[in-house]
Amino acid sequence: MKIAVLRETAPGEKRVAASPETVRKFIALGAQVAVEAGAGTPASISDADYEAVGATIGDRAAILAGAGIILCVQGPDASSIGGTAPGALLVGGLNPFGERARVDGYAAAGLQALAMEFMPRITRAQSMDILSSQSNLAGYKAVLDAAAEYGKCFPMMMTAAGTVSAARVFVMGVGVAGLQAIATARRLGAQVSATDVRTATKEQIESLGAKPIFVEKVAGIEGEGSGGYATEMSPEYQKAQAELVSGHLAKQDIVITTALIPGRPAPRLISDAQLATMKPGSVIVDLAVEQGGNVEGAVAGEIVEKHGVKIVGHRNVPSRLATDASALFARNLYNFLSAYWDKEANGPDLPDDDEIVQGIRLTLAGKVVNARLLG
């Protein structure tokens, strides 16, 4: 089995879908690995690093020739990956909802496209979950980005010249990114509070030493969707949450927003009116900006200022930590493929009735087959 590792072409994408570590492991399984020249350079991995563990380096046409598996971080256009073996697997973050036309292209090209962001949230798939590994880094980096823009210190400092108060950090959305943001802000010495529509996260917030901010006495609304994802709330809950958050926001120095709903625009958490109540010099980092943003006025790829508040809207935050993000992403892909590797066939065997396979498979035999795209 030949595995091709693509060089990413999306603007600002610095990650790569295989590391020297995972290349070595794939070769140990019996695969050949061909890496597109320069694929790892933005992540500080040289072509020589790949060659040292047994990979070959070539241009795109050369690495794709006869490849049975293509690894990518972001899905390429089908027209750019011709020359692969019939039924080749395309494995990576394929953005099925945002790039549906590409998915149709993969089907037409006869590729078996596997979207790793559709990985089911089940125990045996945890080590394969690219959303978790990348969100973890995004939550960490969001706090560092906030600190870079904030004009004051994070921890309380007692000095001979007087005391500096600790920064107040509020995390909205307590998934993987939010939990890491809480932990990072706490390590930097901030006073941290957090909220989420899922009441089950209250204990997680408290376990990290942060203060939970939750709507009370709104019966029957837990916010827990399938697979551990959040769902949209009722109008009653949204009203109660807006009132609670408005009072809390006015006291905060830094806010990190992380709320996403798969396949839908990001929920609006902070309005322009709420921004106007915040202290001048406050900073908000909107990790959902590429899906419409949690903050009114956030702009993808820019840092804007409204009512004296900076709104940070960096794109592709995991890519801002490209070396570590690539290492984790590459392990997710290896963990998935190796779990299904058939040594006799020298390649992965993907059972049609397997829960993981059903979750991530987008196309097969020239058709789009994923239920989430057909429903």
C-alpha positions in Angstrom: 0.0 0.0 0.0 1.3 3.4 -1.0 0.4 6.4 1.2 0.7 9.9 -0.2 1.1 12.9 2.1 0.0 16.1 0.6 1.4 19.6 0.9 -1.4 21.9 2.1 -2.4 24.7 -0.2 -5.1 26.4 1.7 -4.1 30.0 2.7 -2.5 30.1 6.1 -2.5 26.4 6.6 0.9 25.3 8.1 0.0 21.9 9.3 0.9 18.6 7.7 -1.0 15.3 7.9 2.0 13.0 8.7 5.0 13.4 11.0 8.3 11.5 10.8 7.0 9.5 13.8 3.8 8.4 12.0 5.7 7.8 8.7 8.0 5.4 10.5 5.0 3.6 12.0 3.2 3.3 8.6 6.4 1.8 7.1 6.6 -0.6 10.0 3.1 -1.8 9.0 4.3 -2.6 5.5 3.3 0.6 3.7 5.3 2.8 1.4 5.1 6.5 2.2 5.6 9.3 -0.3 5.6 12.9 0.9 5.0 15.9 -1.4 8.1 18.1 -1.4 7.9 20.9 1.2 4.9 19.4 2.9 6.3 19.7 6.4 8.3 22.9 6.0 5.7 25.3 7.5 5.6 22.9 10.5 9.4 22.9 10.9 9.7 19.4 9.4 12.2 19.2 6.6 12.1 16.8 3.6 15.3 15.3 5.0 13.5 14.4 8.2 11.0 12.4 6.3 13.6 10.7 4.2 15.5 9.8 7.3 12.7 7.5 8.4 12.2 5.9 5.0 9.8 8.2 3.1 10.3 9.2 -0.5 9.9 12.9 -1.6 8.5 14.0 -4.9 6.1 16.4 -6.6 2.4 15.9 -6.4 2.0 13.8 -9.5 4.8 11.5 -8.4 3.5 10.9 -4.9 0.0 10.3 -6.1 0.8 7.8 -8.8 -0.6 4.5 -7.6 -1.4 5.7 -4.1 -4.1 3.8 -2.2 -4.3 6.3 0.7 -4.0 10.1 0.6 -3.5 12.0 3.8 -4.4 15.6 4.1 -5.2 18.3 6.7 -7.7 20.2 4.6 -9.5 18.5 1.7 -8.1 19.2 -1.7 -10.1 19.7 -4.9 -10.7 16.3 -6.5 -9.1 17.7 -9.7 -5.8 18.2 -8.0 -5.4 14.6 -6.8 -5.7 12.5 -10.0 -3.6 9.5 -10.6 -4.4 7.5 -7.5 -5.4 3.9 -7.4 -9.1 3.1 -8.0 -11.1 3.4 -4.8 -8.2 5.2 -3.0 -8.9 6.5 0.5 -8.8 10.3 1.1 -8.3 10.8 4.9 -8.3 14.1 6.7 -10.4 17.1 7.7 -12.7 17.4 4.7 -15.2 20.0 5.9 -18.2 18.1 4.5 -20.8 20.8 5.3 -18.8 23.7 4.2 -17.3 22.1 1.0 -20.2 19.9 -0.2 -19.2 20.5 -3.8 -15.8 19.0 -3.1 -17.5 15.9 -1.6 -19.4 15.4 -4.8 -16.2 15.7 -6.6 -14.6 13.0 -4.5 -17.5 10.7 -5.3 -17.3 11.4 -9.0 -13.5 10.7 -8.9 -14.2 7.3 -7.3 -12.4 8.2 -4.1 -13.5 6.8 -0.7 -13.5 10.1 1.3 -13.2 9.8 5.1 -13.9 12.9 7.0 -12.1 12.7 10.3 -14.1 15.5 11.9 -17.1 13.2 11.7 -15.4 10.8 14.1 -18.0 9.5 16.6 -17.5 10.6 20.2 -17.1 7.1 21.6 -14.4 5.7 23.8 -12.5 3.6 21.2 -12.3 6.6 18.9 -10.8 9.1 21.3 -7.3 8.7 20.0 -8.6 9.3 16.4 -10.5 12.5 17.2 -9.0 15.4 15.3 -11.5 17.9 16.6 -10.5 17.1 20.2 -6.7 17.2 19.5 -6.9 20.4 17.6 -9.4 22.1 19.8 -7.2 21.4 22.8 -4.4 23.4 21.2 -6.8 26.1 20.1 -8.0 26.7 23.6 -4.5 27.0 24.9 -3.5 29.4 22.1 -6.6 31.5 22.5 -5.5 32.4 26.0 -2.0 33.3 24.9 -3.5 35.4 22.0 -5.7 37.2 24.6 -2.7 37.8 26.8 -0.7 39.3 23.9 -3.5 41.8 23.2 -4.4 42.6 26.8 -2.5 45.6 28.2 -2.3 44.3 31.8 -0.9 41.3 33.8 -2.8 38.0 34.3 -1.8 37.1 37.8 -2.2 39.1 41.0 1.2 40.6 41.9 2.1 42.1 45.3 5.0 44.4 45.0 6.6 47.2 47.0 5.0 49.7 44.7 1.5 48.2 45.3 -0.7 45.3 44.3 -1.8 44.4 40.8 -5.2 42.7 40.6 -5.6 39.4 38.7 -7.3 39.5 35.3 -10.8 38.2 35.2 -11.2 35.6 32.4 -14.6 34.3 31.3 -14.8 31.2 29.1 -18.0 30.7 27.1 -18.4 27.1 25.9 -16.8 24.3 27.9 -15.9 21.7 25.3 -12.3 20.6 24.8 -11.2 24.1 23.7 -13.0 25.7 26.6 -11.6 23.4 29.2 -8.1 23.9 28.0 -8.7 27.7 28.0 -9.8 27.5 31.6 -6.7 25.5 32.6 -4.3 27.8 30.8 -5.8 31.0 32.2 -5.7 29.4 35.7 -2.0 28.5 35.2 -1.3 32.1 34.2 -2.9 33.3 37.5 -6.2 34.7 36.3 -9.6 34.6 38.1 -11.6 32.3 35.8 -15.3 31.7 35.4 -17.0 29.7 32.7 -20.4 28.9 31.3 -22.0 26.3 28.9 -25.5 25.2 27.9 -24.7 21.7 29.1 -25.3 21.5 32.8 -23.1 18.4 33.0 -20.0 20.6 32.5 -20.5 22.4 35.8 -18.4 19.8 37.7 -15.7 20.0 35.0 -15.5 23.7 35.5 -15.2 23.4 39.2 -12.6 20.7 39.0 -10.3 23.1 37.2 -10.7 25.7 39.9 -13.0 28.0 37.9 -16.4 29.5 38.9 -19.4 28.1 37.0 -21.9 30.6 35.7 -25.1 28.8 34.9 -28.8 29.6 34.2 -30.9 28.2 37.0 -34.5 27.2 37.2 -35.1 26.7 33.5 -36.5 23.2 33.6 -35.9 20.6 31.0 -33.1 22.2 29.1 -29.8 20.4 29.3 -28.2 21.5 26.0 -26.7 18.0 25.4 -27.0 16.8 21.8 -26.0 13.5 20.3 -22.3 12.5 20.7 -21.6 15.1 23.4 -22.1 18.1 21.2 -24.2 21.1 22.2 -27.5 21.8 20.6 -29.4 25.0 20.1 -31.4 26.2 23.1 -35.0 27.2 23.5 -36.0 30.9 23.4 -36.6 30.8 27.2 -33.2 29.5 27.9 -31.6 32.0 25.5 -33.3 34.9 27.2 -32.3 33.7 30.7 -28.7 33.1 29.6 -28.5 36.6 27.9 -29.6 38.3 31.1 -27.1 36.3 33.3 -24.2 36.8 30.9 -24.8 40.5 30.4 -24.3 41.2 34.1 -21.2 39.0 34.2 -19.6 40.3 31.0 -19.4 43.9 32.3 -17.0 42.8 35.0 -14.6 40.7 32.8 -11.2 41.6 31.3 -10.9 38.8 28.9 -13.5 36.5 27.3 -12.9 33.4 25.3 -15.8 32.1 23.2 -15.7 28.6 21.8 -19.4 27.6 21.0 -20.0 25.6 17.8 -22.9 23.5 16.5 -21.8 21.0 13.8 -23.2 21.9 10.4 -24.8 25.2 11.5 -23.6 28.8 12.0 -22.0 29.5 15.4 -24.5 30.7 18.0 -24.4 34.4 18.9 -23.3 34.7 22.5 -22.3 38.3 22.7 -24.2 41.2 21.1 -23.0 44.7 20.3 -25.1 46.0 23.2 -23.3 43.6 25.6 -19.9 44.7 24.1 -20.8 48.3 25.0 -21.0 47.3 28.7 -17.5 45.9 28.9 -14.5 47.8 30.2 -12.3 49.6 27.7 -9.2 47.6 27.1 -11.0 44.3 27.5 -10.2 41.5 25.0 -12.5 38.8 23.4 -11.1 35.9 21.5 -13.7 34.3 19.2 -12.7 30.8 18.3 -15.9 30.3 16.3 -15.2 33.3 14.0 -14.8 31.1 10.9 -18.4 29.7 11.3 -20.0 33.2 11.7 -18.7 34.0 15.1 -20.0 34.0 18.6 -19.5 37.7 18.9 -21.3 40.4 17.0 -18.8 42.4 15.0 -16.1 39.7 14.9 -14.2 39.5 11.6 -12.4 36.3 10.5 -8.7 36.9 10.1 -8.7 40.3 11.8 -8.4 42.0 15.2 -11.1 44.7 15.4 -12.0 47.1 18.1 -15.6 48.1 19.1 -16.6 50.1 22.1 -13.0 50.0 23.3 -13.0 46.2 23.3 -10.6 44.2 21.1 -12.2 41.3 19.3 -9.6 38.7 18.1 -10.7 36.6 15.2 -7.7 34.6 14.1 -8.4 32.0 11.5 -7.3 28.4 11.9 -5.9 28.8 15.4 -4.4 25.2 15.6 -2.2 26.1 12.6 -0.7 28.9 14.7 1.0 26.0 16.7 1.8 24.1 13.5 4.5 21.7 14.8 2.5 20.3 17.8 -0.8 20.5 15.9 0.7 18.4 13.1 2.1 15.9 15.5 -1.3 15.3 17.1 -3.2 15.4 13.8 -0.8 12.9 12.3 -1.2 10.5 15.3 -5.0 10.8 15.0 -4.8 9.6 11.4 -2.3 6.9 12.2 -4.4 5.6 15.1 -7.4 5.3 12.9 -5.7 3.6 9.9 -3.6 1.3 12.1 -6.7 0.1 14.0 -8.2 -1.3 10.8 -4.9 -2.4 9.1 -5.0 -5.9 7.6 -1.4 -7.1 7.4 -2.2 -9.8 4.8 -3.9 -7.3 2.5 -1.3 -4.6 3.4 -4.0 -2.0 3.9 -7.0 -0.9 6.0 -10.1 -3.1 6.0 -13.1 -0.9 6.7 -16.2 -2.9 7.6 -19.5 -1.4 6.3 -21.2 -2.1 9.6 -18.6 -0.5 11.8 -19.8 2.6 13.8 -16.6 4.6 13.1 -16.5 3.8 9.4 -20.2 4.7 9.0 -19.6 7.9 10.9 -16.7 9.2 8.8 -17.2 7.7 5.3 -18.6 10.3 3.0 -18.3 8.6 -0.4 -18.1 5.1 -1.8 -18.3 3.6 -5.2 -19.1 6.9 -6.9 -21.8 8.0 -4.5 -22.2 10.2 -1.4 -23.2 7.8 1.3 -23.0 9.6 4.6 -26.3 10.0 6.4 -25.5 13.5 7.7 -25.1 14.7 4.1 -28.2 12.9 2.8 -30.7 13.7 5.5 
